[in-house]
Structure formats: structure tokens, C-alpha cells
Amino acid sequence: QVQLVESGGGLVQPGGSLRLSCAASRSIFSIYALGWYRQAPGKQRELVAVVTSGGNPNYVDSVKGRFTISRDNAKNTVYLQMNSLKPEDTAVYYCKVVDRTIRGDYVYWGQGTQVTVSS
């Protein structure tokens, strides 16, 4: 089992920055995939950024060059640095991890953190 707790959301003006954190209840060193998703009102949840074990990060086109996903294994935390924020980035942001074991893949979600970009 992995419990995930997101933080760092809030209200920011267009062009501003936020850094989201997702703290895991245990080591993420062996976690296969760590990702951030978002869901805006009336829309489906979409992948924002993901990094897999030994792989390069991948981003949805709309955030490339503005968002950066990173992990700190020592702190069991994955981050999403968001720069040059736009009103269309407004959504609830969720952290997701995929723990790949010999019994199969286990997927865990955080509770979400609200990001609102508005002047």
C-alpha cells in the first residue's frame, strides 16, 4: 500500500508559478511510474506529466516547456514545477503512482489539490 498526499496548490495569477508536491508513505525508489494528472470542471482527467523508472519524463503538449516533473527518492516525494501558468491550467491536480510487483501493477492516487489560475 502507498498513501499519497498532495500539497502546493492554490490561487495564482496568469504567468505565475506553483510547485506541487506528492509525498508517499513509503519509499518510491522502486516505484515504476510516477505521474501527475489533472481534471478541470466538466472535463475528463488527463495526464499532465509522467516519469517511469529509468525513463525520461513525458508531458502533455500543452505544458511542454512550462512544467517539470521530478522526484526526490530520499524524501519519497514527486514534484510538479509549474511555470508560466495559464487560466486553462486551472484544475484539480492528482498524483498517481504505479507500483510494479511480481503480483502485478498496483495503482495509487492522491486526493488532489486545487490549482486556480486567475487574475
MDAnalysis code that builds the backbone (N, CA, C; Angstrom):
import MDAnalysis as mda
import numpy as np

u = mda.Universe.empty(357, n_residues=119, atom_resindex=np.repeat(np.arange(119), 3), trajectory=True)
u.add_TopologyAttr("name", ["N", "CA", "C"] * 119)
u.add_TopologyAttr("resid", np.arange(1, 120))
u.add_TopologyAttr("resname", ["GLN", "VAL", "GLN", "LEU", "VAL", "GLU", "SER", "GLY", "GLY", "GLY", "LEU", "VAL", "GLN", "PRO", "GLY", "GLY", "SER", "LEU", "ARG", "LEU", "SER", "CYS", "ALA", "ALA", "SER", "ARG", "SER", "ILE", "PHE", "SER", "ILE", "TYR", "ALA", "LEU", "GLY", "TRP", "TYR", "ARG", "GLN", "ALA", "PRO", "GLY", "LYS", "GLN", "ARG", "GLU", "LEU", "VAL", "ALA", "VAL", "VAL", "THR", "SER", "GLY", "GLY", "ASN", "PRO", "ASN", "TYR", "VAL", "ASP", "SER", "VAL", "LYS", "GLY", "ARG", "PHE", "THR", "ILE", "SER", "ARG", "ASP", "ASN", "ALA", "LYS", "ASN", "THR", "VAL", "TYR", "LEU", "GLN", "MET", "ASN", "SER", "LEU", "LYS", "PRO", "GLU", "ASP", "THR", "ALA", "VAL", "TYR", "TYR", "CYS", "LYS", "VAL", "VAL", "ASP", "ARG", "THR", "ILE", "ARG", "GLY", "ASP", "TYR", "VAL", "TYR", "TRP", "GLY", "GLN", "GLY", "THR", "GLN", "VAL", "THR", "VAL", "SER", "SER"])
u.atoms.positions = np.array([
    [0.842, -1.194, 0.000],
    [0.000, 0.000, 0.000],
    [0.879, 1.246, 0.000],
    [0.410, 2.247, -0.733],
    [1.091, 3.538, -0.761],
    [0.035, 4.617, -0.572],
    [0.203, 5.415, 0.449],
    [-0.654, 6.588, 0.591],
    [0.070, 7.798, 0.018],
    [-0.699, 8.628, -0.698],
    [-0.132, 9.805, -1.357],
    [-0.845, 11.052, -0.860],
    [-0.079, 12.067, -0.551],
    [-0.655, 13.329, -0.086],
    [-0.080, 14.464, -0.919],
    [-0.963, 15.137, -1.666],
    [-0.529, 16.264, -2.480],
    [-0.625, 17.554, -1.689],
    [0.184, 18.503, -2.069],
    [0.135, 19.843, -1.477],
    [0.725, 20.827, -2.471],
    [0.543, 22.114, -2.178],
    [1.151, 23.142, -3.003],
    [0.208, 23.859, -3.939],
    [-1.035, 23.416, -4.001],
    [-1.989, 24.087, -4.867],
    [-2.401, 25.431, -4.292],
    [-3.150, 26.183, -5.098],
    [-3.608, 27.479, -4.633],
    [-4.051, 28.356, -5.771],
    [-4.207, 29.626, -5.456],
    [-4.613, 30.628, -6.439],
    [-3.378, 31.399, -6.889],
    [-3.207, 31.520, -8.185],
    [-2.051, 32.231, -8.726],
    [-2.503, 33.018, -9.951],
    [-1.831, 34.124, -10.194],
    [-2.150, 34.935, -11.359],
    [-1.544, 34.334, -12.617],
    [-2.134, 34.612, -13.770],
    [-1.524, 34.147, -15.018],
    [-0.068, 34.592, -15.124],
    [0.763, 33.672, -15.584],
    [2.191, 33.934, -15.662],
    [2.954, 33.549, -14.417],
    [2.248, 33.219, -13.357],
    [2.882, 32.847, -12.107],
    [3.331, 31.402, -12.066],
    [3.850, 31.012, -10.901],
    [4.392, 29.659, -10.727],
    [3.854, 29.029, -9.457],
    [3.790, 27.713, -9.484],
    [3.479, 26.913, -8.306],
    [4.307, 25.646, -8.372],
    [4.603, 25.087, -7.210],
    [5.222, 23.773, -7.170],
    [4.350, 22.848, -6.344],
    [3.890, 21.802, -6.994],
    [3.091, 20.784, -6.313],
    [4.011, 19.695, -5.783],
    [3.637, 19.178, -4.635],
    [4.375, 18.072, -4.028],
    [3.439, 16.899, -3.799],
    [3.971, 15.724, -3.931],
    [3.219, 14.496, -3.653],
    [4.106, 13.616, -2.776],
    [3.741, 13.544, -1.509],
    [4.527, 12.773, -0.555],
    [3.959, 11.374, -0.423],
    [4.809, 10.391, -0.568],
    [4.397, 8.989, -0.456],
    [4.697, 8.449, 0.931],
    [3.902, 7.459, 1.328],
    [4.027, 6.914, 2.683],
    [5.175, 5.924, 2.822],
    [5.768, 5.562, 1.679],
    [6.933, 4.679, 1.747],
    [7.880, 5.022, 0.612],
    [8.961, 4.319, 0.549],
    [9.975, 4.598, -0.450],
    [9.419, 4.525, -1.864],
    [9.803, 5.508, -2.669],
    [9.401, 5.497, -4.072],
    [10.537, 5.025, -4.971],
    [11.614, 4.582, -4.368],
    [12.801, 4.207, -5.155],
    [12.471, 3.154, -6.193],
    [11.642, 2.191, -5.817],
    [11.339, 1.088, -6.732],
    [10.024, 1.283, -7.475],
    [9.392, 2.428, -7.285],
    [8.112, 2.676, -7.956],
    [8.345, 2.758, -9.457],
    [7.488, 2.082, -10.230],
    [7.676, 2.014, -11.677],
    [7.377, 3.348, -12.357],
    [6.254, 3.954, -11.999],
    [5.860, 5.191, -12.672],
    [5.265, 6.162, -11.669],
    [5.625, 7.413, -11.864],
    [5.060, 8.499, -11.054],
    [4.509, 9.541, -12.008],
    [3.305, 10.000, -11.731],
    [2.717, 10.944, -12.656],
    [1.798, 11.946, -11.998],
    [1.542, 12.988, -12.761],
    [0.565, 14.000, -12.361],
    [-0.535, 14.056, -13.408],
    [-1.763, 14.084, -12.939],
    [-2.930, 14.213, -13.785],
    [-3.707, 15.438, -13.324],
    [-4.613, 15.892, -14.168],
    [-5.474, 16.990, -13.751],
    [-6.869, 16.803, -14.325],
    [-7.818, 17.396, -13.628],
    [-9.204, 17.334, -14.080],
    [-9.857, 18.695, -13.865],
    [-10.244, 19.290, -14.970],
    [-10.944, 20.563, -14.925],
    [-12.449, 20.299, -14.862],
    [-13.231, 21.259, -14.378],
    [-14.683, 21.055, -14.292],
    [-15.276, 20.703, -15.643],
    [-16.066, 19.643, -15.664],
    [-16.731, 19.230, -16.884],
    [-15.850, 18.515, -17.882],
    [-14.614, 18.246, -17.512],
    [-13.694, 17.580, -18.435],
    [-13.185, 16.275, -17.840],
    [-12.649, 15.441, -18.713],
    [-12.073, 14.184, -18.254],
    [-10.697, 14.421, -17.638],
    [-10.321, 13.530, -16.763],
    [-8.985, 13.599, -16.177],
    [-7.966, 13.321, -17.271],
    [-6.902, 14.117, -17.298],
    [-5.883, 13.955, -18.317],
    [-4.494, 13.866, -17.691],
    [-3.635, 13.137, -18.385],
    [-2.247, 13.027, -17.963],
    [-1.535, 14.346, -18.237],
    [-0.800, 14.835, -17.261],
    [-0.010, 16.055, -17.418],
    [1.459, 15.708, -17.629],
    [1.980, 14.868, -16.750],
    [3.401, 14.514, -16.822],
    [3.611, 13.177, -16.143],
    [4.561, 12.415, -16.650],
    [4.855, 11.110, -16.062],
    [6.328, 10.812, -16.235],
    [6.874, 10.146, -15.234],
    [8.240, 9.666, -15.340],
    [8.268, 8.216, -14.880],
    [8.885, 7.369, -15.667],
    [8.975, 5.959, -15.326],
    [10.392, 5.627, -14.876],
    [10.512, 4.471, -14.259],
    [11.795, 4.047, -13.741],
    [12.795, 3.926, -14.874],
    [13.861, 4.686, -14.824],
    [14.884, 4.616, -15.852],
    [14.535, 5.322, -17.142],
    [13.381, 5.997, -17.179],
    [12.972, 6.651, -18.403],
    [12.989, 8.160, -18.296],
    [12.791, 8.785, -19.426],
    [12.715, 10.236, -19.467],
    [11.282, 10.693, -19.187],
    [11.136, 11.883, -18.641],
    [9.793, 12.392, -18.398],
    [9.037, 12.623, -19.711],
    [7.739, 12.471, -19.636],
    [6.874, 12.792, -20.767],
    [5.801, 13.766, -20.315],
    [5.447, 14.664, -21.205],
    [4.496, 15.710, -20.871],
    [3.408, 15.815, -21.946],
    [2.231, 16.227, -21.516],
    [1.211, 16.562, -22.491],
    [1.670, 17.814, -23.231],
    [1.328, 17.929, -24.493],
    [1.847, 19.022, -25.318],
    [1.570, 20.396, -24.719],
    [0.434, 20.548, -24.102],
    [0.029, 21.868, -23.620],
    [0.889, 22.403, -22.474],
    [1.689, 21.545, -21.852],
    [2.524, 22.011, -20.733],
    [4.015, 21.906, -21.023],
    [4.374, 21.385, -22.174],
    [5.794, 21.240, -22.505],
    [6.490, 22.593, -22.478],
    [7.650, 22.609, -21.837],
    [8.406, 23.840, -21.719],
    [7.996, 24.699, -20.541],
    [6.889, 24.353, -19.896],
    [6.415, 25.141, -18.752],
    [6.424, 24.336, -17.451],
    [6.126, 23.052, -17.539],
    [6.047, 22.197, -16.355],
    [7.227, 21.238, -16.329],
    [7.657, 20.900, -15.113],
    [8.736, 19.939, -14.938],
    [8.385, 18.986, -13.813],
    [8.435, 17.686, -14.109],
    [8.217, 16.668, -13.091],
    [9.568, 16.187, -12.589],
    [9.660, 15.975, -11.287],
    [10.913, 15.479, -10.727],
    [10.596, 14.638, -9.498],
    [11.583, 13.867, -9.073],
    [11.388, 13.003, -7.914],
    [12.577, 13.143, -6.976],
    [12.312, 13.056, -5.695],
    [13.348, 13.041, -4.678],
    [13.164, 11.751, -3.892],
    [13.958, 10.757, -4.234],
    [13.799, 9.453, -3.597],
    [14.077, 9.515, -2.098],
    [14.978, 10.389, -1.698],
    [15.314, 10.494, -0.275],
    [14.140, 11.000, 0.549],
    [13.297, 11.815, -0.085],
    [12.130, 12.375, 0.612],
    [10.832, 11.665, 0.233],
    [10.934, 10.633, -0.585],
    [9.732, 9.903, -1.032],
    [8.698, 10.851, -1.629],
    [9.170, 11.785, -2.435],
    [8.304, 12.848, -2.932],
    [8.521, 13.053, -4.424],
    [7.416, 13.302, -5.108],
    [7.470, 13.680, -6.513],
    [6.896, 15.090, -6.620],
    [7.498, 15.883, -7.486],
    [7.129, 17.298, -7.612],
    [6.632, 17.603, -9.018],
    [5.869, 18.658, -9.107],
    [5.498, 19.224, -10.398],
    [5.715, 20.725, -10.307],
    [6.771, 21.191, -10.950],
    [7.037, 22.620, -11.012],
    [6.271, 23.185, -12.186],
    [5.431, 24.170, -11.920],
    [4.582, 24.739, -12.962],
    [4.913, 26.222, -13.104],
    [5.398, 26.580, -14.264],
    [5.744, 27.968, -14.559],
    [4.862, 28.507, -15.678],
    [4.848, 29.824, -15.806],
    [4.073, 30.473, -16.875],
    [2.643, 29.947, -16.912],
    [2.032, 29.898, -15.765],
    [0.693, 29.313, -15.668],
    [-0.339, 30.125, -16.442],
    [-1.300, 29.397, -16.986],
    [-2.365, 29.982, -17.795],
    [-3.722, 29.641, -17.166],
    [-4.743, 30.438, -17.443],
    [-6.070, 30.113, -16.901],
    [-6.524, 28.698, -17.251],
    [-6.144, 28.213, -18.413],
    [-6.548, 26.858, -18.812],
    [-5.836, 25.765, -18.034],
    [-4.871, 26.125, -17.206],
    [-4.242, 25.141, -16.318],
    [-5.064, 24.921, -15.046],
    [-6.107, 25.697, -14.874],
    [-6.961, 25.557, -13.694],
    [-7.599, 24.176, -13.666],
    [-7.400, 23.470, -12.567],
    [-7.916, 22.106, -12.429],
    [-7.554, 21.582, -11.044],
    [-8.110, 20.423, -10.729],
    [-7.627, 19.668, -9.578],
    [-6.510, 18.763, -10.084],
    [-5.379, 18.819, -9.425],
    [-4.217, 18.039, -9.832],
    [-4.059, 16.840, -8.903],
    [-3.860, 15.680, -9.519],
    [-3.748, 14.419, -8.787],
    [-2.407, 13.765, -9.053],
    [-1.868, 13.199, -8.025],
    [-0.657, 12.398, -8.135],
    [-1.052, 10.925, -8.281],
    [-0.336, 10.222, -9.124],
    [-0.600, 8.799, -9.336],
    [0.723, 8.054, -9.379],
    [0.763, 6.900, -8.718],
    [1.943, 6.058, -8.841],
    [1.526, 4.659, -9.247],
    [2.397, 4.008, -9.968],
    [2.193, 2.617, -10.369],
    [3.329, 1.803, -9.775],
    [2.971, 0.905, -8.883],
    [3.949, 0.040, -8.234],
    [3.915, -1.302, -8.945],
    [4.983, -1.594, -9.649],
    [5.046, -2.843, -10.422],
    [5.664, -3.921, -9.555],
    [4.898, -4.982, -9.281],
    [5.368, -6.090, -8.447],
    [5.230, -7.392, -9.215],
    [5.733, -8.477, -8.612],
    [5.613, -9.786, -9.260],
    [4.162, -10.230, -9.291],
    [3.320, -9.604, -8.467],
    [1.890, -9.959, -8.456],
    [1.091, -9.095, -9.431],
    [1.778, -8.128, -10.042],
    [1.088, -7.251, -10.972],
    [1.294, -5.796, -10.627],
    [0.626, -4.921, -11.380],
    [0.744, -3.491, -11.153],
    [-0.331, -3.036, -10.171],
    [0.084, -2.203, -9.224],
    [-0.839, -1.602, -8.276],
    [-0.822, -0.087, -8.496],
    [-2.001, 0.488, -8.602],
    [-2.134, 1.909, -8.902],
    [-2.688, 2.633, -7.678],
    [-2.066, 3.738, -7.347],
    [-2.491, 4.536, -6.195],
    [-2.657, 5.990, -6.621],
    [-3.674, 6.630, -6.052],
    [-3.972, 8.037, -6.343],
    [-3.955, 8.849, -5.049],
    [-3.558, 10.104, -5.198],
    [-3.706, 11.037, -4.099],
    [-5.100, 11.648, -4.115],
    [-5.354, 12.519, -3.149],
    [-6.691, 13.086, -3.003],
    [-6.912, 14.310, -3.876],
    [-5.850, 14.855, -4.427],
    [-5.959, 16.001, -5.313],
    [-5.704, 17.324, -4.607],
    [-5.219, 18.277, -5.387],
    [-5.007, 19.624, -4.873],
    [-5.458, 20.618, -5.947],
    [-6.189, 21.625, -5.523],
    [-6.781, 22.577, -6.472],
    [-5.752, 23.616, -6.902],
    [-5.689, 23.822, -8.206],
    [-4.877, 24.905, -8.775],
    [-5.820, 25.822, -9.547],
    [-5.809, 27.095, -9.192],
    [-6.649, 28.073, -9.861],
    [-5.771, 29.202, -10.384],
    [-5.848, 29.414, -11.692],
    [-5.063, 30.470, -12.327],
    [-6.032, 31.551, -12.789],
    [-5.963, 32.688, -12.133],
    [-6.927, 33.746, -12.416],
    [-6.376, 35.079, -11.952],
    [-6.754, 36.125, -12.663],
    [-6.367, 37.473, -12.253],
    [-7.473, 38.102, -11.411],
])
